[in-house]
Amino acid sequence: MFTAPEDGVYSFAWSFLSKKGGTVYIAAVVDNVDHVYTCIHNQQSQYISTSGNLLYELNKGTRVWIRTWYSPATFIHGGFYTYFSGSKISSI
């Protein structure tokens, strides 16, 4: 989870990897509201990755995170294959 330390425009990026047959749906969430969806659905390669990004104007204290929203999510590979990052790119 990312909490904005001050007002500004922030950039967020994420990527995740799934294996053969994997189904994973990811939502980028800003204060409990979904804003961007990324998915892998029943993929047939040995492994496959996907990524997403979000630019958003945040107030200090606003929280941003990613979540799975399709309950039978089958597999997300951990380690350096999966990440979520955020940084301030501009002041308001």
N, CA, C and O atoms as a Tinker XYZ file with bonds, in Angstrom:
   368  protein
     1  N      0.848000   -1.176000    0.000000    73     2
     2  CA     0.000000    0.000000    0.000000    64     1     3
     3  C      0.894000    1.240000    0.000000    63     2     4     5
     4  O      1.919000    1.288000    0.680000    81     3
     5  N      0.482000    2.236000   -0.775000    73     3     6
     6  CA     1.199000    3.502000   -0.874000    64     5     7
     7  C      0.319000    4.584000   -0.265000    63     6     8     9
     8  O     -0.867000    4.669000   -0.585000    81     7
     9  N      0.884000    5.412000    0.608000    73     7    10
    10  CA     0.177000    6.556000    1.179000    64     9    11
    11  C      0.900000    7.825000    0.743000    63    10    12    13
    12  O      2.095000    7.981000    0.992000    81    11
    13  N      0.171000    8.730000    0.091000    73    11    14
    14  CA     0.780000    9.966000   -0.415000    64    13    15
    15  C      1.304000   10.803000    0.751000    63    14    16    17
    16  O      0.539000   11.142000    1.654000    81    15
    17  N      2.592000   11.139000    0.748000    73    15    18
    18  CA     3.149000   11.940000    1.834000    64    17    19
    19  C      2.793000   13.421000    1.727000    63    18    20    21
    20  O      2.881000   14.157000    2.710000    81    19
    21  N      2.391000   13.856000    0.529000    73    19    22
    22  CA     2.001000   15.256000    0.315000    64    21    23
    23  C      1.161000   15.344000   -0.949000    63    22    24    25
    24  O      1.133000   14.406000   -1.747000    81    23
    25  N      0.474000   16.471000   -1.133000    73    23    26
    26  CA    -0.329000   16.685000   -2.343000    64    25    27
    27  C      0.566000   16.640000   -3.576000    63    26    28    29
    28  O      1.718000   17.072000   -3.530000    81    27
    29  N      0.030000   16.113000   -4.686000    73    27    30
    30  CA     0.792000   16.100000   -5.930000    64    29    31
    31  C      0.219000   15.123000   -6.933000    63    30    32    33
    32  O     -0.775000   14.444000   -6.673000    81    31
    33  N      0.862000   15.065000   -8.080000    73    31    34
    34  CA     0.520000   14.090000   -9.113000    64    33    35
    35  C      1.513000   12.941000   -8.983000    63    34    36    37
    36  O      2.723000   13.155000   -8.923000    81    35
    37  N      0.989000   11.731000   -8.941000    73    35    38
    38  CA     1.805000   10.547000   -8.718000    64    37    39
    39  C      1.667000    9.576000   -9.883000    63    38    40    41
    40  O      0.630000    9.498000  -10.541000    81    39
    41  N      2.739000    8.847000  -10.109000    73    39    42
    42  CA     2.761000    7.801000  -11.121000    64    41    43
    43  C      2.904000    6.454000  -10.420000    63    42    44    45
    44  O      3.749000    6.290000   -9.539000    81    43
    45  N      2.079000    5.498000  -10.813000    73    43    46
    46  CA     2.130000    4.150000  -10.254000    64    45    47
    47  C      2.317000    3.151000  -11.383000    63    46    48    49
    48  O      1.779000    3.326000  -12.476000    81    47
    49  N      3.078000    2.113000  -11.113000    73    47    50
    50  CA     3.300000    1.058000  -12.097000    64    49    51
    51  C      3.288000   -0.288000  -11.383000    63    50    52    53
    52  O      3.669000   -0.389000  -10.217000    81    51
    53  N      2.846000   -1.317000  -12.095000    73    51    54
    54  CA     2.844000   -2.663000  -11.540000    64    53    55
    55  C      3.007000   -3.663000  -12.662000    63    54    56    57
    56  O      2.719000   -3.377000  -13.824000    81    55
    57  N      3.474000   -4.837000  -12.293000    73    55    58
    58  CA     3.624000   -5.938000  -13.232000    64    57    59
    59  C      3.462000   -7.228000  -12.446000    63    58    60    61
    60  O      3.813000   -7.287000  -11.268000    81    59
    61  N      2.935000   -8.254000  -13.087000    73    59    62
    62  CA     2.840000   -9.550000  -12.439000    64    61    63
    63  C      2.956000  -10.655000  -13.471000    63    62    64    65
    64  O      2.711000  -10.444000  -14.659000    81    63
    65  N      3.329000  -11.827000  -13.006000    73    63    66
    66  CA     3.592000  -12.982000  -13.849000    64    65    67
    67  C      2.689000  -14.122000  -13.412000    63    66    68    69
    68  O      2.506000  -14.357000  -12.218000    81    67
    69  N      2.126000  -14.828000  -14.382000    73    67    70
    70  CA     1.309000  -15.999000  -14.096000    64    69    71
    71  C      1.805000  -17.162000  -14.945000    63    70    72    73
    72  O      2.488000  -16.953000  -15.948000    81    71
    73  N      1.467000  -18.382000  -14.549000    73    71    74
    74  CA     1.908000  -19.550000  -15.305000    64    73    75
    75  C      0.770000  -20.125000  -16.141000    63    74    76    77
    76  O     -0.360000  -19.641000  -16.079000    81    75
    77  N      1.070000  -21.144000  -16.911000    73    75    78
    78  CA     0.112000  -21.746000  -17.834000    64    77    79
    79  C     -1.212000  -22.052000  -17.140000    63    78    80    81
    80  O     -1.249000  -22.645000  -16.062000    81    79
    81  N     -2.293000  -21.632000  -17.785000    73    79    82
    82  CA    -3.629000  -21.836000  -17.236000    64    81    83
    83  C     -4.041000  -20.783000  -16.228000    63    82    84    85
    84  O     -5.166000  -20.803000  -15.729000    81    83
    85  N     -3.136000  -19.859000  -15.925000    73    83    86
    86  CA    -3.408000  -18.858000  -14.896000    64    85    87
    87  C     -4.465000  -17.844000  -15.305000    63    86    88    89
    88  O     -4.537000  -17.425000  -16.460000    81    87
    89  N     -5.277000  -17.463000  -14.337000    73    87    90
    90  CA    -6.255000  -16.391000  -14.511000    64    89    91
    91  C     -6.105000  -15.446000  -13.332000    63    90    92    93
    92  O     -6.319000  -15.834000  -12.184000    81    91
    93  N     -5.735000  -14.206000  -13.619000    73    91    94
    94  CA    -5.534000  -13.215000  -12.562000    64    93    95
    95  C     -6.076000  -11.876000  -13.044000    63    94    96    97
    96  O     -5.735000  -11.421000  -14.136000    81    95
    97  N     -6.906000  -11.254000  -12.246000    73    95    98
    98  CA    -7.413000   -9.912000  -12.520000    64    97    99
    99  C     -6.907000   -8.995000  -11.411000    63    98   100   101
   100  O     -7.064000   -9.296000  -10.228000    81    99
   101  N     -6.304000   -7.882000  -11.798000    73    99   102
   102  CA    -5.739000   -6.922000  -10.847000    64   101   103
   103  C     -6.432000   -5.577000  -11.037000    63   102   104   105
   104  O     -6.663000   -5.144000  -12.166000    81   103
   105  N     -6.759000   -4.922000   -9.934000    73   103   106
   106  CA    -7.333000   -3.574000   -9.972000    64   105   107
   107  C     -6.403000   -2.632000   -9.219000    63   106   108   109
   108  O     -5.895000   -2.977000   -8.153000    81   107
   109  N     -6.180000   -1.437000   -9.774000    73   107   110
   110  CA    -5.479000   -0.372000   -9.058000    64   109   111
   111  C     -6.542000    0.424000   -8.318000    63   110   112   113
   112  O     -7.506000    0.894000   -8.922000    81   111
   113  N     -6.365000    0.574000   -7.016000    73   111   114
   114  CA    -7.388000    1.151000   -6.145000    64   113   115
   115  C     -6.870000    2.440000   -5.511000    63   114   116   117
   116  O     -5.755000    2.482000   -4.992000    81   115
   117  N     -7.689000    3.487000   -5.560000    73   115   118
   118  CA    -7.380000    4.755000   -4.893000    64   117   119
   119  C     -8.485000    4.995000   -3.873000    63   118   120   121
   120  O     -9.641000    5.203000   -4.240000    81   119
   121  N     -8.124000    4.965000   -2.580000    73   119   122
   122  CA    -9.097000    5.147000   -1.489000    64   121   123
   123  C    -10.393000    4.365000   -1.717000    63   122   124   125
   124  O    -11.484000    4.936000   -1.715000    81   123
   125  N    -10.256000    3.062000   -1.913000    73   123   126
   126  CA   -11.373000    2.112000   -2.032000    64   125   127
   127  C    -12.170000    2.210000   -3.326000    63   126   128   129
   128  O    -13.263000    1.649000   -3.406000    81   127
   129  N    -11.661000    2.905000   -4.341000    73   127   130
   130  CA   -12.339000    2.992000   -5.640000    64   129   131
   131  C    -11.401000    2.438000   -6.714000    63   130   132   133
   132  O    -10.274000    2.912000   -6.861000    81   131
   133  N    -11.868000    1.431000   -7.466000    73   131   134
   134  CA   -11.077000    0.865000   -8.561000    64   133   135
   135  C    -10.934000    1.878000   -9.690000    63   134   136   137
   136  O    -11.886000    2.580000  -10.031000    81   135
   137  N     -9.722000    1.947000  -10.271000    73   135   138
   138  CA    -9.483000    2.895000  -11.361000    64   137   139
   139  C     -8.926000    2.260000  -12.625000    63   138   140   141
   140  O     -9.251000    2.715000  -13.722000    81   139
   141  N     -8.109000    1.240000  -12.514000    73   139   142
   142  CA    -7.511000    0.595000  -13.686000    64   141   143
   143  C     -7.550000   -0.909000  -13.470000    63   142   144   145
   144  O     -7.306000   -1.393000  -12.365000    81   143
   145  N     -7.859000   -1.644000  -14.531000    73   143   146
   146  CA    -7.872000   -3.104000  -14.460000    64   145   147
   147  C     -6.823000   -3.675000  -15.406000    63   146   148   149
   148  O     -6.629000   -3.183000  -16.517000    81   147
   149  N     -6.156000   -4.717000  -14.943000    73   147   150
   150  CA    -5.206000   -5.461000  -15.767000    64   149   151
   151  C     -5.520000   -6.934000  -15.560000    63   150   152   153
   152  O     -5.878000   -7.341000  -14.455000    81   151
   153  N     -5.391000   -7.737000  -16.609000    73   151   154
   154  CA    -5.738000   -9.144000  -16.408000    64   153   155
   155  C     -4.920000  -10.084000  -17.275000    63   154   156   157
   156  O     -4.394000   -9.710000  -18.323000    81   155
   157  N     -4.834000  -11.304000  -16.803000    73   155   158
   158  CA    -4.375000  -12.462000  -17.559000    64   157   159
   159  C     -5.504000  -13.467000  -17.408000    63   158   160   161
   160  O     -5.898000  -13.793000  -16.288000    81   159
   161  N     -6.031000  -13.963000  -18.526000    73   159   162
   162  CA    -7.171000  -14.885000  -18.451000    64   161   163
   163  C     -6.841000  -16.198000  -19.152000    63   162   164   165
   164  O     -6.667000  -16.237000  -20.370000    81   163
   165  N     -6.759000  -17.265000  -18.372000    73   163   166
   166  CA    -6.554000  -18.621000  -18.877000    64   165   167
   167  C     -5.459000  -18.661000  -19.943000    63   166   168   169
   168  O     -5.639000  -19.240000  -21.015000    81   167
   169  N     -4.343000  -18.048000  -19.638000    73   167   170
   170  CA    -3.257000  -17.966000  -20.616000    64   169   171
   171  C     -2.652000  -19.342000  -20.858000    63   170   172   173
   172  O     -2.676000  -20.197000  -19.973000    81   171
   173  N     -2.109000  -19.561000  -22.056000    73   171   174
   174  CA    -1.639000  -20.884000  -22.454000    64   173   175
   175  C     -0.129000  -20.976000  -22.686000    63   174   176   177
   176  O      0.361000  -22.039000  -23.066000    81   175
   177  N      0.615000  -19.898000  -22.468000    73   175   178
   178  CA     2.081000  -19.965000  -22.535000    64   177   179
   179  C      2.597000  -20.569000  -21.238000    63   178   180   181
   180  O      1.853000  -20.678000  -20.263000    81   179
   181  N      3.864000  -20.962000  -21.221000    73   179   182
   182  CA     4.448000  -21.482000  -19.985000    64   181   183
   183  C      4.334000  -20.441000  -18.870000    63   182   184   185
   184  O      3.898000  -20.749000  -17.761000    81   183
   185  N      4.731000  -19.208000  -19.179000    73   183   186
   186  CA     4.574000  -18.073000  -18.271000    64   185   187
   187  C      4.199000  -16.857000  -19.099000    63   186   188   189
   188  O      4.551000  -16.776000  -20.276000    81   187
   189  N      3.491000  -15.915000  -18.501000    73   187   190
   190  CA     3.169000  -14.664000  -19.185000    64   189   191
   191  C      3.071000  -13.555000  -18.140000    63   190   192   193
   192  O      2.619000  -13.777000  -17.017000    81   191
   193  N      3.499000  -12.369000  -18.532000    73   191   194
   194  CA     3.401000  -11.238000  -17.613000    64   193   195
   195  C      2.569000  -10.134000  -18.252000    63   194   196   197
   196  O      2.411000  -10.074000  -19.471000    81   195
   197  N      2.052000   -9.280000  -17.411000    73   195   198
   198  CA     1.339000   -8.096000  -17.873000    64   197   199
   199  C      1.629000   -6.968000  -16.893000    63   198   200   201
   200  O      2.054000   -7.204000  -15.762000    81   199
   201  N      1.396000   -5.760000  -17.335000    73   199   202
   202  CA     1.702000   -4.610000  -16.484000    64   201   203
   203  C      0.658000   -3.527000  -16.682000    63   202   204   205
   204  O     -0.140000   -3.581000  -17.618000    81   203
   205  N      0.670000   -2.553000  -15.802000    73   203   206
   206  CA    -0.257000   -1.435000  -15.904000    64   205   207
   207  C      0.343000   -0.204000  -15.268000    63   206   208   209
   208  O      1.360000   -0.271000  -14.577000    81   207
   209  N     -0.305000    0.926000  -15.512000    73   207   210
   210  CA     0.146000    2.159000  -14.873000    64   209   211
   211  C     -1.033000    3.088000  -14.647000    63   210   212   213
   212  O     -2.085000    2.965000  -15.275000    81   211
   213  N     -0.825000    4.017000  -13.735000    73   211   214
   214  CA    -1.854000    4.968000  -13.343000    64   213   215
   215  C     -1.180000    6.289000  -12.993000    63   214   216   217
   216  O     -0.236000    6.313000  -12.204000    81   215
   217  N     -1.655000    7.383000  -13.570000    73   215   218
   218  CA    -1.264000    8.735000  -13.167000    64   217   219
   219  C     -2.461000    9.328000  -12.455000    63   218   220   221
   220  O     -3.576000    9.287000  -12.974000    81   219
   221  N     -2.238000    9.884000  -11.258000    73   219   222
   222  CA    -3.378000   10.337000  -10.468000    64   221   223
   223  C     -2.973000   11.487000   -9.560000    63   222   224   225
   224  O     -1.889000   11.477000   -8.977000    81   223
   225  N     -3.847000   12.473000   -9.443000    73   223   226
   226  CA    -3.623000   13.586000   -8.525000    64   225   227
   227  C     -4.121000   13.168000   -7.147000    63   226   228   229
   228  O     -5.293000   12.832000   -6.973000    81   227
   229  N     -3.219000   13.193000   -6.172000    73   227   230
   230  CA    -3.540000   12.736000   -4.823000    64   229   231
   231  C     -3.378000   13.862000   -3.812000    63   230   232   233
   232  O     -2.552000   14.759000   -3.980000    81   231
   233  N     -4.169000   13.793000   -2.780000    73   231   234
   234  CA    -3.990000   14.659000   -1.622000    64   233   235
   235  C     -3.177000   13.903000   -0.580000    63   234   236   237
   236  O     -3.150000   12.672000   -0.581000    81   235
   237  N     -2.527000   14.626000    0.294000    73   235   238
   238  CA    -1.762000   14.003000    1.366000    64   237   239
   239  C     -2.649000   13.005000    2.109000    63   238   240   241
   240  O     -3.782000   13.319000    2.474000    81   239
   241  N     -2.122000   11.802000    2.328000    73   239   242
   242  CA    -2.852000   10.774000    3.059000    64   241   243
   243  C     -3.685000    9.843000    2.194000    63   242   244   245
   244  O     -4.179000    8.830000    2.690000    81   243
   245  N     -3.855000   10.157000    0.911000    73   243   246
   246  CA    -4.603000    9.274000    0.017000    64   245   247
   247  C     -3.842000    7.960000   -0.133000    63   246   248   249
   248  O     -2.619000    7.953000   -0.272000    81   247
   249  N     -4.580000    6.844000   -0.103000    73   247   250
   250  CA    -3.961000    5.520000   -0.187000    64   249   251
   251  C     -4.207000    4.896000   -1.559000    63   250   252   253
   252  O     -5.296000    5.008000   -2.122000    81   251
   253  N     -3.177000    4.239000   -2.083000    73   251   254
   254  CA    -3.253000    3.562000   -3.377000    64   253   255
   255  C     -2.677000    2.159000   -3.213000    63   254   256   257
   256  O     -1.648000    1.982000   -2.561000    81   255
   257  N     -3.336000    1.162000   -3.800000    73   255   258
   258  CA    -2.847000   -0.213000   -3.750000    64   257   259
   259  C     -3.395000   -0.974000   -4.943000    63   258   260   261
   260  O     -4.225000   -0.460000   -5.692000    81   259
   261  N     -2.924000   -2.208000   -5.115000    73   259   262
   262  CA    -3.497000   -3.089000   -6.126000    64   261   263
   263  C     -4.111000   -4.285000   -5.413000    63   262   264   265
   264  O     -3.674000   -4.676000   -4.331000    81   263
   265  N     -5.140000   -4.860000   -6.046000    73   263   266
   266  CA    -5.815000   -6.010000   -5.445000    64   265   267
   267  C     -6.271000   -6.957000   -6.545000    63   266   268   269
   268  O     -6.490000   -6.545000   -7.684000    81   267
   269  N     -6.411000   -8.214000   -6.194000    73   267   270
   270  CA    -7.048000   -9.159000   -7.106000    64   269   271
   271  C     -8.544000   -9.039000   -6.896000    63   270   272   273
   272  O     -9.005000   -8.864000   -5.768000    81   271
   273  N     -9.303000   -9.131000   -7.973000    73   271   274
   274  CA   -10.759000   -8.975000   -7.834000    64   273   275
   275  C    -11.544000  -10.110000   -8.459000    63   274   276   277
   276  O    -12.774000  -10.066000   -8.488000    81   275
   277  N    -10.868000  -11.108000   -8.952000    73   275   278
   278  CA   -11.541000  -12.295000   -9.478000    64   277   279
   279  C    -11.201000  -13.415000   -8.527000    63   278   280   281
   280  O    -10.050000  -13.850000   -8.485000    81   279
   281  N    -12.166000  -13.900000   -7.759000    73   279   282
   282  CA   -11.854000  -14.776000   -6.641000    64   281   283
   283  C    -11.052000  -16.026000   -6.964000    63   282   284   285
   284  O    -10.189000  -16.393000   -6.166000    81   283
   285  N    -11.283000  -16.704000   -8.082000    73   283   286
   286  CA   -10.431000  -17.874000   -8.296000    64   285   287
   287  C     -9.084000  -17.539000   -8.953000    63   286   288   289
   288  O     -8.617000  -18.282000   -9.817000    81   287
   289  N     -8.464000  -16.435000   -8.551000    73   287   290
   290  CA    -7.134000  -16.115000   -9.090000    64   289   291
   291  C     -6.232000  -17.319000   -8.843000    63   290   292   293
   292  O     -6.118000  -17.793000   -7.713000    81   291
   293  N     -5.597000  -17.807000   -9.892000    73   291   294
   294  CA    -4.915000  -19.082000   -9.785000    64   293   295
   295  C     -3.459000  -18.994000   -9.352000    63   294   296   297
   296  O     -2.998000  -19.836000   -8.581000    81   295
   297  N     -2.721000  -17.987000   -9.835000    73   295   298
   298  CA    -1.296000  -17.970000   -9.519000    64   297   299
   299  C     -0.688000  -16.616000   -9.875000    63   298   300   301
   300  O     -0.834000  -16.141000  -11.001000    81   299
   301  N     -0.010000  -16.003000   -8.918000    73   299   302
   302  CA     0.820000  -14.827000   -9.174000    64   301   303
   303  C      2.209000  -15.169000   -8.663000    63   302   304   305
   304  O      2.390000  -15.460000   -7.480000    81   303
   305  N      3.187000  -15.133000   -9.556000    73   303   306
   306  CA     4.563000  -15.462000   -9.196000    64   305   307
   307  C      5.152000  -14.326000   -8.366000    63   306   308   309
   308  O      5.017000  -13.157000   -8.726000    81   307
   309  N      5.797000  -14.663000   -7.272000    73   307   310
   310  CA     6.398000  -13.653000   -6.400000    64   309   311
   311  C      7.807000  -13.280000   -6.831000    63   310   312   313
   312  O      8.171000  -13.425000   -7.998000    81   311
   313  N      8.579000  -12.808000   -5.895000    73   311   314
   314  CA     9.955000  -12.426000   -6.173000    64   313   315
   315  C     10.036000  -11.201000   -7.056000    63   314   316   317
   316  O      9.181000  -10.318000   -6.994000    81   315
   317  N     11.075000  -11.153000   -7.881000    73   315   318
   318  CA    11.282000   -9.965000   -8.712000    64   317   319
   319  C     10.415000   -9.958000   -9.960000    63   318   320   321
   320  O     10.538000   -9.041000  -10.773000    81   319
   321  N      9.548000  -10.936000  -10.144000    73   319   322
   322  CA     8.637000  -10.966000  -11.288000    64   321   323
   323  C      7.410000  -10.083000  -11.079000    63   322   324   325
   324  O      6.734000   -9.720000  -12.042000    81   323
   325  N      7.128000   -9.743000   -9.852000    73   323   326
   326  CA     5.920000   -8.993000   -9.522000    64   325   327
   327  C      6.309000   -7.766000   -8.704000    63   326   328   329
   328  O      7.085000   -7.862000   -7.754000    81   327
   329  N      5.759000   -6.606000   -9.085000    73   327   330
   330  CA     6.079000   -5.399000   -8.322000    64   329   331
   331  C      4.938000   -4.388000   -8.400000    63   330   332   333
   332  O      4.074000   -4.454000   -9.274000    81   331
   333  N      4.968000   -3.458000   -7.459000    73   331   334
   334  CA     4.079000   -2.298000   -7.419000    64   333   335
   335  C      4.925000   -1.137000   -6.931000    63   334   336   337
   336  O      5.583000   -1.244000   -5.896000    81   335
   337  N      4.918000   -0.022000   -7.665000    73   335   338
   338  CA     5.712000    1.129000   -7.234000    64   337   339
   339  C      4.954000    2.422000   -7.501000    63   338   340   341
   340  O      4.100000    2.487000   -8.385000    81   339
   341  N      5.278000    3.442000   -6.728000    73   339   342
   342  CA     4.653000    4.746000   -6.899000    64   341   343
   343  C      5.630000    5.852000   -6.571000    63   342   344   345
   344  O      6.470000    5.708000   -5.683000    81   343
   345  N      5.517000    6.966000   -7.294000    73   343   346
   346  CA     6.381000    8.111000   -7.012000    64   345   347
   347  C      5.697000    9.404000   -7.441000    63   346   348   349
   348  O      4.875000    9.419000   -8.357000    81   347
   349  N      6.051000   10.467000   -6.768000    73   347   350
   350  CA     5.505000   11.786000   -7.087000    64   349   351
   351  C      6.219000   12.331000   -8.316000    63   350   352   353
   352  O      7.447000   12.301000   -8.390000    81   351
   353  N      5.444000   12.831000   -9.285000    73   351   354
   354  CA     6.065000   13.378000  -10.492000    64   353   355
   355  C      5.857000   14.881000  -10.634000    63   354   356   357
   356  O      6.527000   15.526000  -11.440000    81   355
   357  N      4.917000   15.452000   -9.845000    73   355   358
   358  CA     4.660000   16.888000   -9.958000    64   357   359
   359  C      3.922000   17.393000   -8.722000    63   358   360   361
   360  O      3.105000   16.677000   -8.144000    81   359
   361  N      4.208000   18.610000   -8.327000    73   359   362
   362  CA     3.446000   19.261000   -7.258000    64   361   363
   363  C      2.168000   19.843000   -7.841000    63   362   364   365
   364  O      2.091000   20.120000   -9.038000    81   363
   365  N      1.176000   20.025000   -6.995000    73   363   366
   366  CA    -0.096000   20.597000   -7.450000    64   365   367
   367  C      0.020000   22.102000   -7.428000    63   366   368
   368  O     -0.934000   22.800000   -7.773000    81   367
